[in-house]
Amino acid sequence: MSEAITKTGGLRVTGRSRGSRQVNTLPLLLPAVALLLLWSVLPLLRTLFYSFEHYNLMSPPAVLNGGLNYRYLFTDVSTWVAIENSVILVVGVLFASIVFGTLIALLLNNDFPGRNVARLMAIAPFFVMSPVAALIWKNLLLDPVSGLFGWLMMLVGLRPIAWFSTDPMTAVIIIYSWRWIPFATLILLTALQSLDTDQLEAARMDGAHGFARLRYIVLPHLGRPIAIVIMLESIFLLSAFAVIYTTTNGGPGDATTTLTYLIFIKALNDFSIGSASAAGVFAIVLANILAFFLIRAVSKNLQR
Amino acid sequence: MAKLVLEKVEKRYEGFHAIKGVDLAIDDREFVVFVGPSGCGKTTLLRMIAGLEEITGGDFSIDGVRANDIPPDKRGLAMVFQTYALYPHMTVAENMGFALKMAKVPKAEIVAKVSQAAAMLQLDKVLDRRPKALSGGQRQRVAIGRAIVRNPKGFLFDEPLSNLDAALRVQMRTELVKLNKELQTTMIYVTHDQIEAMTMADRIVVLNGGIVEQVGSPLELYNNPANLFVAGFIGSPKMNLLDGEIVARDDHGAQVALADAGVVTIAADGIEAGPGTRVTVGMRPEHTMLAESGPIGGVADFVEHLGNETLVYVKRPNGGMMIVKADELAGIRMGDPVTMAPRTDRASLFGPDGRALIRRTFHLH
């Protein structure tokens, strides 16, 4: 596949072939471009405009206030806390999904009775809706009184942990990991199945067993799918909202308030559309900077 | 340096008997080719020798040591795969040195061995490239280099040339034979292409349905096929096979009455069958002559002028086809009636069970 990509990527349209193409493509592209403008660029421009207004739903009307929203945003400590929380959440879940995703994929790639059922079970959490998953975790698993883990800890004589008050970020990371490890498992398992058996046999002839085989043959093969997992999960996790809303409401204090959640608080708790828009624009810029590096890294990996 | 001996070696899968007892002794430094149609078990047999497939019956030994249960990397044999099986994320040098790295050979020694093999295979300029950036022929050579670097007792080749274009294949054929002489190691080569087998082998092992049909030098297989299967498989175009019955026999040969044709004389010192035996006469296209008033009749159905020779496809009255390799100046045209005769001293004779009834000795001058 990647060979095809690099080949087309390397294609240069020569003057002659451009000249021979008589079709005017603009009318064909126009409907799609118009729809895109309507759905994505227009709201973006609106947001940009709001971000320069003092616009609070409780005290209309809206008036332009220069860059005041941005000044408040950058001088507010909670902005930087939120960014830090976002980074902790994304990195934590990515770390868990790649480590456990790889391990589970390696396990499920072996032949054992009931493998198909095990595969289905391993993938299943991905299909559970976020709020449902969050509620199950909050009330049935992590709750210190009625939760399964609390009960298990008491069985071995430990004091149950009140996750959402003592270590809320870890709890949120655990729940998101539970949802996203299956996604990583799915992608990595399909990648493992595409590993050339001849290569594995050549490695056997070359004397690479067990860990050496994993280290020199299997993991390098997984480099590309891991890059894809990192990219896709980063995009989804940066906009993660439902689990935080259902379990912690961004608290206690601002312990689990991510940038996304901060925007939500500004817009729908404080009704301050102007400052929420400013935070939103900032988030878009940040996400694009991140996306630029991610896509560059991934495409480099794909071209290999 | 390895003498490989297989004794009653068998491979059974659940519900399938792939290798049905193979006895074979491969001498040190010999170039042996396993040849046969698809599904005959030649690749399975090679993989059993490599250690990639378990041997389910019989004994396999390397230099007199039973090797059935020795893991593949400890057998001292290197394999070149049909798909080359290069590691895509490693450079050419890393690919070639991987086995040594796994064996914990010091780095300097690995570099020395890799560059030595690379020079031998003209890969010194591409050592830093990854397999993707190489041509098919170069990838092939890297796969061979990976095997050479290990300094193995024997090389195992699994149809290594089948992914190359025709010109490169011919070139690699001679290079592999040269390599065999240079390295002085045992080589086993699997192919379905009988021309590869004929051109490269010291000895050919013809396999069919999990059994060995015949083992011998290329010329022995060509001149004295042990049975109808080998007769049909070795040689191109294929040997003409005609049914008949022995009508008379003496010390110098036999007279065979062919179905839908006349009587032909087969010259041979000893024939292991008497008059009345139903036989199959085999005559190669190059040993079938266009002869006026010959005993076998037909109509030229198709004529191929190849320049150095002319192939005449003859349709027999009973519907069968025969091929004659004729002189390019024979002047036969499509639709001409022709009569043919075998070269009596080169024709083969097979009994009702398909086994050869005569065996000739030839001396190269």
Contacts between the chains, C-beta under 8 A, distances in Angstrom:
chain1	res1	chain2	res2	distance
A	3	B	132	7.2
A	196	B	83	7.1
A	196	B	85	6.6
A	198	B	81	4.8
A	198	B	82	7.7
A	198	B	83	5.0
A	198	B	85	3.7
A	199	B	85	4.9
A	199	B	86	7.9
A	199	B	87	6.4
A	201	B	52	5.4
A	201	B	79	7.9
A	201	B	81	7.3
A	201	B	85	6.9
A	202	B	79	7.3
A	202	B	81	6.2
A	202	B	85	4.0
A	202	B	86	7.9
A	202	B	87	7.6
A	202	B	146	7.8
A	203	B	87	7.8
A	203	B	98	7.9
A	204	B	52	6.7
A	204	B	71	8.0
A	204	B	72	5.3
A	204	B	73	6.7
A	205	B	50	6.6
A	205	B	51	7.9
A	205	B	52	7.5
A	205	B	72	5.1
A	205	B	73	6.0
A	205	B	77	7.8
A	205	B	78	6.7
A	205	B	79	5.2
A	205	B	99	7.6
A	206	B	73	6.5
A	206	B	98	5.2
A	206	B	99	3.9
A	206	B	102	5.6
A	206	B	146	7.7
A	206	B	150	7.8
A	207	B	73	3.5
A	207	B	74	7.9
A	207	B	99	6.0
A	207	B	102	4.1
A	207	B	103	5.9
A	208	B	98	7.3
A	208	B	102	5.1
A	212	B	102	6.1
A	216	B	87	7.6
A	216	B	98	7.2
A	217	B	87	6.6
A	220	B	87	7.6
A	220	B	89	4.0
A	220	B	90	7.8
A	221	B	88	7.9
A	221	B	89	7.2
A	223	B	89	7.1
A	304	B	89	7.3
A	304	B	130	7.5
A	304	B	132	7.9
